[in-house]
Amino acid sequence: MEKPTFNSTFRLINDKIIDKLDYSDGEIFYSLIVKYLCGETYYKKWNDISDTEKNYIMNFINKINTNYLNRAQFNELLLLIEQDRMEEDFFKFLWEEKITKENFLNGIKKFRLVSLLCYGNFRFAYKSMSLGKKEDIYKKLGPHWKEIDKNYFSQRPEKAIDIINIEREETQYIGQITGQDIEKEGEFIIRNWNNLEKKWGFDELQELKDIYKQEGEKVKKVQKDAINNTNIYLTWDYIDIYIATSMRNSWEYEDTYDLIQNVLKDKKLEELNLRYFDPTHSLCPGRINKGIVEGLMLKRARCTIYMVQENDTMGKDSELAATLAQGKPVIAFIPEIDINKQKDKIKKLPIKYIRNRLLSLMQEILYDPSNTDKFKEIDIKFNDIIENFLKIVKSDSTEPILSLWKKQDSKIKKQIVGFDKLCQIISLAEQINYDKKAKTLSKYHPLSLQINLESGVANGLLLVRSYKNCVDLLFNLLTNNLRFTIKEKPVEDAEKIENMRNEEKTNTILEEEISKSPFRVISNYEKLSNSFWNFYLNSSVQYFKL
């Protein structure tokens, strides 16, 4: 077997619990072995150990500090403190040939890192690994023990057939809703030609008819290309990344397009020769076929990028959960909104889309009393600005708001008093909305943590808010070079559970460096942990016998 490159400093920046412990203290040294290495929860306390045994333990500490301990000697220590011995392969995995003062704590930290990554329970991990052979240990570790050189990706064969490119502003035509909107508006013009001609004039109406005819042809071509792209995706021999997104409006297609351009086409990732499923370039006829295609891509992809947007859907959330349940990583991308830049972006949108965007934010953000003061900083009468805008853009059968009519757009925008402030209000609402979603997903939402269905390990969501962080995190993830910190975090509402010991009021977290998100979690609540590991790995689906 290739010599492992995995070592205690490879991906572990620090262990907040172990790093602060001074093992020269006998009681601390004892807890390091029994609690943090062997994973015992209920064990004989230091004060219950005889003075003779305490002296023996201090002798072992002295041997580490002045010379070393080999495996046979360390096993004597384990038996002395009533713990299971370990086989040679596991000992060497932790400490090479011998334990010294330089590597003693590193070996324990390495064990804790591996336990969090692959086992989900310290006691179970020790029981399993201490008796394991080298091949078994590294098989369980899977890809975690070895850094992957970027040449592994770049040297993969080029694809024989590539997808057809679709322009950013045309990606919206893939969508059932946005594509149908163009078709419906074009049909409306033909159906109401006589009434509209009296109102708008023949020349204007004829120009609109031609615009909608041209765009209608574009919709057909784009959708044909997107279906062909799906067939091409189905031929590729590997998929690295799945993009989970919900796209109902034009700006959602464009936001997804921008993410792909700024992240997956960044120079750092382009060198990896990655293949990804781009939902802005794919269309599948029929909901059943679409569901099967997406299920296949989720199964094949190494990881998923989950786009957090104004409105999230069951489909996208299920894709997140399905990825985590496979034990694969999910990067959640939540944009950080620069209000001035977003304001300029919104001002260029068609009036119809500005109205829809405003309406989607009204109930939960704009009319939330806790946000009122923030909007008053833009204009104390911000509600009047919103209401006046909605009165002007109220669409009816005699004066519909058309997506493609630029002259109408320009005319309406000139009529709106405080249009610049309106766009600033929407931008602030989007900023509040995304900040709220980021806080919910990182601190409160149980969806951000899913159980790997095969191993039972708690697999966490990695949340980033900038393109750069997304690029760096994705690169580290694909090359197996994530950096971690082990820490303990308090359990919310722990005081509500009777007889919970102090050490059970925390969870052990493996925190990823860039996202500051829990990548893995081990619950220290003994009753839950004991029940979980008694049932989980022995559970099977039970069917009713009729």
Wavefront OBJ file of the C-alpha trace (Angstrom):
o trace
v 0.000 0.000 0.000
v 1.147 3.535 -0.788
v 2.653 5.282 2.224
v -0.075 7.469 3.771
v 0.358 11.234 3.675
v -2.241 11.712 6.407
v -0.726 13.145 9.586
v -1.955 15.056 12.601
v -1.146 18.459 11.109
v -2.326 17.710 7.589
v -5.789 19.214 7.950
v -6.176 19.924 11.657
v -5.292 23.508 12.506
v -5.942 23.018 16.187
v -8.028 21.140 18.696
v -9.487 23.704 21.090
v -10.049 21.026 23.742
v -6.750 19.123 23.608
v -4.439 22.065 22.907
v -5.134 23.666 26.282
v -4.413 20.505 28.323
v -1.099 19.965 30.148
v -0.528 16.206 30.124
v 2.258 16.436 32.724
v -0.574 16.654 35.265
v -1.495 13.069 36.182
v -5.237 13.618 36.271
v -5.221 15.366 32.884
v -3.002 12.657 31.378
v -5.413 10.011 32.663
v -8.439 11.790 31.127
v -6.581 12.220 27.832
v -6.235 8.449 27.528
v -9.545 7.286 28.977
v -11.897 10.024 27.792
v -10.336 11.590 24.698
v -8.591 8.550 23.194
v -10.660 5.564 24.359
v -13.906 7.538 24.243
v -15.164 6.439 27.650
v -18.026 8.415 29.139
v -18.502 6.616 32.442
v -15.150 5.664 33.941
v -13.347 5.502 37.280
v -12.519 9.035 38.359
v -9.016 10.110 39.327
v -9.875 10.364 43.019
v -11.016 6.728 43.007
v -7.651 5.458 41.748
v -5.199 4.139 44.358
v -2.031 6.067 45.111
v 0.029 3.163 43.796
v -1.730 3.305 40.425
v -1.321 7.067 40.327
v 2.430 6.612 40.820
v 2.524 4.093 37.972
v 0.735 6.591 35.727
v 3.236 9.322 36.643
v 6.039 6.900 35.684
v 4.506 6.560 32.222
v 4.371 10.345 31.885
v 8.033 10.518 32.868
v 8.955 7.930 30.226
v 7.222 9.996 27.539
v 8.946 13.205 28.627
v 12.444 11.756 29.009
v 12.503 8.963 26.438
v 9.534 7.255 24.765
v 6.812 4.599 25.038
v 6.572 1.758 22.549
v 3.354 -0.117 21.766
v 3.916 -2.888 24.324
v 4.500 -0.330 27.085
v 1.499 1.743 26.072
v -0.686 -1.360 26.124
v 0.484 -1.979 29.692
v -0.741 1.519 30.516
v -4.107 0.821 28.853
v -4.621 -2.344 30.871
v -3.555 -0.567 34.055
v -6.338 1.966 33.615
v -8.823 -0.725 32.537
v -8.956 0.039 28.813
v -8.656 -2.164 25.731
v -5.250 -2.727 24.163
v -4.492 -1.628 20.610
v -2.964 -3.533 17.709
v 0.282 -2.532 16.040
v -1.272 -1.007 12.905
v -3.447 1.394 14.879
v -0.555 2.374 17.147
v 1.613 3.139 14.127
v -1.220 5.081 12.512
v -1.280 7.397 15.534
v 2.383 7.590 16.558
v 4.569 5.801 13.982
v 7.003 3.644 16.034
v 6.887 5.299 19.464
v 5.216 7.899 21.649
v 7.327 10.933 22.535
v 6.632 14.284 24.119
v 6.638 15.791 20.614
v 3.946 13.536 19.156
v 1.839 12.325 22.109
v -0.920 14.948 21.827
v -0.787 14.916 18.018
v -1.703 11.232 18.002
v -4.777 11.869 20.150
v -5.779 14.812 17.969
v -5.402 12.675 14.854
v -7.674 10.046 16.390
v -10.309 12.674 17.215
v -10.156 14.096 13.699
v -10.639 10.656 12.148
v -13.461 9.854 14.581
v -15.319 13.006 13.580
v -14.718 12.507 9.862
v -15.605 8.833 9.588
v -17.274 7.391 12.696
v -19.529 9.898 14.445
v -18.755 8.424 17.874
v -15.438 8.405 19.754
v -16.014 5.167 21.646
v -17.179 3.290 18.570
v -14.200 4.659 16.618
v -11.689 3.443 19.213
v -13.283 0.005 19.486
v -13.232 -0.359 15.717
v -9.824 1.079 14.897
v -7.804 -0.237 17.841
v -8.170 -3.813 16.615
v -8.094 -3.006 12.901
v -5.466 -3.800 10.320
v -3.853 -1.049 8.265
v -5.958 -1.911 5.210
v -9.171 -1.708 7.249
v -8.235 1.646 8.750
v -7.481 3.285 5.411
v -10.490 1.739 3.735
v -12.688 3.338 6.387
v -10.885 6.638 5.936
v -11.669 6.473 2.220
v -10.447 9.631 0.514
v -9.770 11.506 3.751
v -6.219 10.301 4.377
v -4.616 11.473 1.144
v -4.282 14.903 -0.443
v -5.297 14.796 -4.115
v -2.925 16.494 -6.540
v -4.691 18.866 -8.922
v -3.028 17.011 -11.815
v -5.375 14.125 -11.053
v -8.217 16.275 -12.374
v -6.421 18.183 -15.122
v -5.024 15.020 -16.702
v -8.424 13.385 -17.098
v -9.518 12.874 -20.732
v -11.325 15.745 -22.428
v -15.002 15.157 -23.142
v -15.763 14.159 -26.725
v -18.989 16.191 -26.920
v -19.522 19.496 -25.138
v -22.760 21.258 -24.341
v -24.176 24.091 -26.453
v -23.577 27.510 -24.914
v -26.613 29.623 -23.990
v -26.241 33.364 -23.451
v -26.860 34.780 -19.987
v -29.960 36.804 -20.894
v -31.452 33.824 -22.757
v -31.092 31.262 -19.958
v -34.478 32.367 -18.585
v -36.146 30.899 -21.677
v -35.352 27.400 -20.412
v -37.822 27.853 -17.585
v -41.372 26.706 -17.918
v -42.699 29.872 -16.285
v -40.449 32.458 -17.963
v -40.660 30.742 -21.344
v -44.444 30.557 -21.149
v -44.649 34.230 -20.115
v -43.160 35.301 -23.440
v -45.522 33.008 -25.327
v -48.568 34.197 -23.372
v -47.724 37.881 -23.806
v -47.279 37.384 -27.552
v -50.629 35.591 -27.775
v -52.248 38.402 -25.741
v -51.141 40.975 -28.319
v -52.634 38.986 -31.218
v -55.841 38.198 -29.325
v -56.464 41.833 -28.318
v -55.061 43.478 -31.440
v -58.007 45.784 -32.209
v -58.319 47.200 -28.687
v -54.565 47.605 -28.284
v -54.197 49.287 -31.706
v -56.591 52.051 -30.621
v -54.594 52.583 -27.439
v -51.007 52.176 -28.650
v -51.197 52.691 -32.431
v -50.553 50.329 -35.318
v -46.803 51.008 -35.700
v -46.077 50.441 -32.009
v -48.163 47.303 -31.928
v -46.580 45.903 -35.100
v -43.121 46.520 -33.627
v -44.144 44.678 -30.447
v -45.547 41.796 -32.472
v -42.239 41.432 -34.321
v -40.268 41.542 -31.044
v -42.384 38.787 -29.518
v -42.160 36.715 -32.693
v -38.358 36.945 -32.622
v -38.204 36.142 -28.921
v -40.619 33.282 -29.392
v -38.242 31.770 -31.942
v -35.391 32.253 -29.461
v -37.369 30.432 -26.769
v -37.866 27.446 -29.074
v -34.179 27.366 -30.062
v -32.912 27.747 -26.486
v -35.216 25.010 -25.217
v -34.142 22.698 -28.054
v -30.474 23.372 -27.244
v -31.117 22.784 -23.524
v -32.761 19.399 -24.222
v -29.767 18.430 -26.378
v -27.474 19.529 -23.546
v -29.258 17.207 -21.137
v -28.637 14.316 -23.514
v -24.955 15.288 -23.598
v -24.765 15.402 -19.791
v -26.106 11.847 -19.772
v -23.119 10.674 -21.868
v -20.333 12.095 -19.704
v -18.375 9.464 -17.812
v -18.105 11.581 -14.678
v -19.750 14.591 -13.024
v -17.901 16.561 -10.333
v -20.435 19.159 -9.200
v -24.205 19.479 -9.063
v -25.790 22.942 -8.831
v -28.969 22.937 -6.724
v -31.076 25.988 -7.508
v -34.690 27.068 -7.908
v -35.326 29.280 -10.936
v -38.711 30.875 -11.475
v -37.776 34.409 -12.558
v -35.275 35.818 -15.032
v -32.935 37.170 -12.362
v -32.721 33.748 -10.712
v -31.443 32.254 -13.969
v -28.965 35.093 -14.294
v -27.811 34.771 -10.661
v -27.165 31.053 -11.230
v -25.341 31.831 -14.469
v -23.195 34.417 -12.645
v -22.309 31.956 -9.878
v -21.096 29.418 -12.430
v -19.088 32.037 -14.323
v -17.490 33.511 -11.195
v -16.840 30.230 -9.381
v -16.537 27.249 -11.714
v -14.836 29.256 -14.449
v -12.389 30.876 -12.061
v -8.797 30.219 -13.180
v -8.033 28.242 -10.024
v -10.837 25.752 -10.745
v -10.619 25.796 -14.542
v -7.209 24.131 -14.232
v -8.943 21.122 -12.676
v -10.832 20.313 -15.876
v -14.081 19.942 -13.915
v -17.420 18.768 -15.226
v -20.586 20.104 -13.682
v -24.321 19.896 -14.249
v -25.413 23.417 -15.219
v -29.187 23.874 -14.671
v -29.173 27.104 -16.748
v -28.199 24.986 -19.770
v -30.401 21.936 -19.257
v -34.022 21.079 -19.942
v -35.800 17.756 -19.642
v -39.297 17.075 -20.988
v -41.689 15.937 -18.288
v -41.418 16.193 -14.514
v -40.763 12.469 -14.071
v -37.850 12.435 -16.512
v -36.522 15.638 -14.945
v -36.630 14.116 -11.471
v -34.811 10.984 -12.636
v -32.098 12.994 -14.457
v -31.480 15.173 -11.404
v -31.438 12.132 -9.121
v -28.790 10.529 -11.333
v -26.641 13.678 -11.357
v -26.895 13.968 -7.564
v -25.759 10.368 -7.204
v -22.799 10.792 -9.541
v -21.527 14.224 -8.437
v -18.739 14.563 -5.879
v -20.473 17.495 -4.193
v -23.351 19.957 -4.513
v -23.433 23.748 -4.559
v -26.741 24.801 -3.001
v -27.853 28.299 -3.993
v -29.802 30.062 -1.264
v -32.210 32.459 -3.005
v -35.134 34.733 -2.235
v -37.525 31.801 -2.308
v -36.322 28.260 -1.660
v -38.234 25.205 -2.822
v -38.892 21.641 -1.735
v -37.040 20.323 -4.792
v -33.860 22.231 -4.059
v -33.973 21.443 -0.338
v -34.401 17.751 -1.083
v -31.294 17.896 -3.311
v -29.338 19.356 -0.416
v -30.574 16.661 1.959
v -29.962 13.866 -0.566
v -26.334 14.947 -1.026
v -25.593 15.144 2.692
v -27.352 11.822 3.264
v -24.891 10.232 0.837
v -22.047 11.565 2.988
v -21.047 14.055 0.289
v -20.287 17.738 0.960
v -22.684 20.584 0.238
v -21.554 24.179 -0.152
v -24.398 26.623 0.485
v -23.864 29.905 -1.345
v -25.684 32.955 0.048
v -24.719 36.205 -1.707
v -23.625 39.201 0.313
v -25.621 42.139 -1.005
v -23.887 45.444 -1.725
v -26.889 47.783 -1.641
v -25.542 50.328 -4.139
v -24.468 47.723 -6.696
v -27.724 45.825 -6.270
v -29.715 49.047 -6.661
v -28.055 49.747 -10.026
v -28.737 46.175 -11.094
v -32.437 46.368 -10.162
v -32.907 49.696 -11.970
v -32.047 47.971 -15.253
v -34.612 45.204 -14.796
v -37.951 45.304 -16.629
v -40.734 46.884 -14.586
v -42.654 43.602 -14.487
v -39.727 41.863 -12.802
v -39.150 44.746 -10.383
v -42.798 44.481 -9.342
v -42.562 40.705 -8.881
v -39.349 41.066 -6.904
v -40.927 43.651 -4.620
v -44.031 41.537 -4.038
v -41.944 38.486 -3.105
v -40.206 40.487 -0.364
v -43.132 42.424 1.054
v -44.719 40.199 3.666
v -41.700 38.749 5.489
v -39.197 41.592 5.043
v -40.734 44.948 4.084
v -43.732 44.666 6.420
v -41.793 43.161 9.313
v -41.887 45.788 12.113
v -38.361 44.882 13.196
v -37.050 46.180 9.863
v -39.032 49.430 9.752
v -36.285 51.681 11.119
v -33.807 50.415 8.525
v -36.124 51.337 5.653
v -36.916 54.712 7.243
v -33.233 55.573 6.931
v -33.745 55.525 3.160
v -36.985 57.515 3.352
v -39.273 58.023 6.309
v -42.240 57.555 3.940
v -40.873 54.398 2.339
v -44.316 52.764 2.505
v -45.764 55.550 0.347
v -43.018 55.012 -2.246
v -43.895 51.310 -2.412
v -47.675 51.878 -2.594
v -47.385 54.574 -5.287
v -45.207 52.269 -7.373
v -47.672 49.377 -7.079
v -50.557 51.651 -8.120
v -48.718 52.731 -11.260
v -47.641 49.219 -12.267
v -50.975 47.574 -11.552
v -51.556 45.494 -14.673
v -54.974 44.930 -16.240
v -56.391 43.727 -19.539
v -56.346 47.205 -21.077
v -52.831 48.179 -19.946
v -50.735 45.035 -19.281
v -47.105 45.251 -18.205
v -45.137 43.481 -20.939
v -41.724 41.982 -20.241
v -40.127 42.908 -23.584
v -41.558 46.375 -24.180
v -38.621 48.655 -23.412
v -40.437 51.846 -24.390
v -43.197 51.070 -21.910
v -40.567 50.313 -19.261
v -38.809 53.621 -19.814
v -42.085 55.535 -19.740
v -43.249 53.937 -16.472
v -39.892 54.443 -14.766
v -40.067 58.175 -15.540
v -43.533 58.349 -13.961
v -42.425 56.816 -10.678
v -41.569 59.390 -8.030
v -38.572 58.176 -6.032
v -37.697 55.320 -8.409
v -34.050 55.413 -7.263
v -35.147 55.107 -3.630
v -37.559 52.305 -4.520
v -34.695 50.283 -5.997
v -32.622 51.048 -2.902
v -35.494 49.824 -0.689
v -35.675 46.554 -2.652
v -31.886 46.169 -2.406
v -31.983 46.651 1.361
v -34.850 44.159 1.622
v -32.771 41.609 -0.294
v -29.785 42.239 1.977
v -31.924 41.715 5.079
v -33.499 38.615 3.543
v -30.168 36.969 2.692
v -28.586 37.895 6.031
v -31.593 36.376 7.778
v -31.315 33.181 5.710
v -27.592 32.910 6.460
v -28.231 33.245 10.181
v -31.069 30.718 10.105
v -29.094 28.166 8.108
v -25.923 28.492 10.187
v -27.473 28.681 13.652
v -31.009 27.299 13.757
v -32.106 25.221 10.784
v -31.873 21.429 11.312
v -31.595 21.018 7.520
v -27.981 22.209 7.772
v -27.073 18.858 9.333
v -27.985 15.468 7.850
v -27.124 11.892 8.785
v -25.051 9.882 6.308
v -27.480 7.028 5.689
v -24.707 4.456 5.347
v -22.432 5.342 8.259
v -24.651 7.339 10.644
v -22.124 10.193 10.744
v -23.643 13.691 11.106
v -22.708 15.557 7.916
v -22.828 19.375 7.979
v -23.496 22.115 5.440
v -20.639 24.498 4.493
v -21.899 28.067 4.125
v -20.072 30.789 2.167
v -21.096 34.269 1.081
v -18.544 35.330 -1.540
v -17.389 33.950 -4.878
v -13.774 33.847 -3.667
v -14.588 31.808 -0.577
v -16.697 29.477 -2.701
v -13.779 28.981 -5.130
v -11.240 28.362 -2.353
v -13.523 26.031 -0.428
v -14.429 24.033 -3.526
v -10.769 23.703 -4.507
v -9.795 22.466 -1.032
v -12.743 20.110 -0.986
v -11.976 18.524 -4.364
v -8.259 18.176 -3.628
v -9.044 16.773 -0.178
v -7.228 19.584 1.563
v -9.851 21.086 3.876
v -8.562 22.583 7.116
v -10.348 21.971 10.413
v -10.578 23.019 14.038
v -12.089 20.790 16.723
v -14.119 22.659 19.322
v -17.052 22.214 21.656
v -20.243 24.234 21.318
v -23.050 24.546 23.883
v -26.297 22.660 23.280
v -29.307 24.957 22.982
v -31.900 24.513 25.759
v -29.770 21.879 27.521
v -31.131 23.044 30.866
v -34.548 21.638 29.897
v -33.243 18.056 30.064
v -33.137 16.617 33.557
v -29.947 15.059 34.940
v -27.809 16.130 31.969
v -24.170 16.225 33.061
v -22.052 19.301 32.266
v -19.983 17.480 29.617
v -23.237 16.454 27.886
v -24.284 20.075 27.478
v -21.906 20.493 24.530
v -21.452 18.938 21.106
v -18.029 18.253 19.606
v -17.724 20.148 16.317
v -15.287 19.697 13.440
v -15.311 23.229 12.044
v -14.121 23.925 8.493
v -11.693 26.854 8.242
v -13.088 28.960 5.351
v -16.835 28.640 5.983
v -16.562 28.432 9.792
v -19.282 25.771 9.487
v -19.589 22.407 11.275
v -18.366 19.787 8.774
v -18.959 16.940 11.232
v -20.637 16.798 14.643
v -20.611 14.306 17.512
v -23.313 14.586 20.154
v -22.041 14.282 23.714
v -25.542 13.545 25.045
v -24.975 9.990 26.297
v -28.582 8.766 26.276
v -29.040 9.865 22.656
v -25.634 8.557 21.604
v -26.128 5.182 23.247
v -29.568 4.688 21.726
v -28.471 5.944 18.308
v -25.480 3.613 17.945
v -27.355 0.634 19.384
v -30.040 0.977 16.737
v -28.583 2.748 13.711
v -26.065 0.327 12.236
v -28.296 -2.653 13.022
v -31.472 -1.173 11.587
v -33.072 -2.491 8.426
v -36.254 -1.668 6.576
v -39.191 -3.640 7.903
v -42.046 -4.475 5.548
v -45.564 -5.448 6.525
v -46.378 -9.018 5.586
v -49.832 -9.171 4.105
l 1 2 3 4 5 6 7 8 9 10 11 12 13 14 15 16 17 18 19 20 21 22 23 24 25 26 27 28 29 30 31 32 33 34 35 36 37 38 39 40 41 42 43 44 45 46 47 48 49 50 51 52 53 54 55 56 57 58 59 60 61 62 63 64 65 66 67 68 69 70 71 72 73 74 75 76 77 78 79 80 81 82 83 84 85 86 87 88 89 90 91 92 93 94 95 96 97 98 99 100 101 102 103 104 105 106 107 108 109 110 111 112 113 114 115 116 117 118 119 120 121 122 123 124 125 126 127 128 129 130 131 132 133 134 135 136 137 138 139 140 141 142 143 144 145 146 147 148 149 150 151 152 153 154 155 156 157 158 159 160 161 162 163 164 165 166 167 168 169 170 171 172 173 174 175 176 177 178 179 180 181 182 183 184 185 186 187 188 189 190 191 192 193 194 195 196 197 198 199 200 201 202 203 204 205 206 207 208 209 210 211 212 213 214 215 216 217 218 219 220 221 222 223 224 225 226 227 228 229 230 231 232 233 234 235 236 237 238 239 240 241 242 243 244 245 246 247 248 249 250 251 252 253 254 255 256 257 258 259 260 261 262 263 264 265 266 267 268 269 270 271 272 273 274 275 276 277 278 279 280 281 282 283 284 285 286 287 288 289 290 291 292 293 294 295 296 297 298 299 300 301 302 303 304 305 306 307 308 309 310 311 312 313 314 315 316 317 318 319 320 321 322 323 324 325 326 327 328 329 330 331 332 333 334 335 336 337 338 339 340 341 342 343 344 345 346 347 348 349 350 351 352 353 354 355 356 357 358 359 360 361 362 363 364 365 366 367 368 369 370 371 372 373 374 375 376 377 378 379 380 381 382 383 384 385 386 387 388 389 390 391 392 393 394 395 396 397 398 399 400 401 402 403 404 405 406 407 408 409 410 411 412 413 414 415 416 417 418 419 420 421 422 423 424 425 426 427 428 429 430 431 432 433 434 435 436 437 438 439 440 441 442 443 444 445 446 447 448 449 450 451 452 453 454 455 456 457 458 459 460 461 462 463 464 465 466 467 468 469 470 471 472 473 474 475 476 477 478 479 480 481 482 483 484 485 486 487 488 489 490 491 492 493 494 495 496 497 498 499 500 501 502 503 504 505 506 507 508 509 510 511 512 513 514 515 516 517 518 519 520 521 522 523 524 525 526 527 528 529 530 531 532 533 534 535 536 537 538 539 540 541 542 543 544 545 546
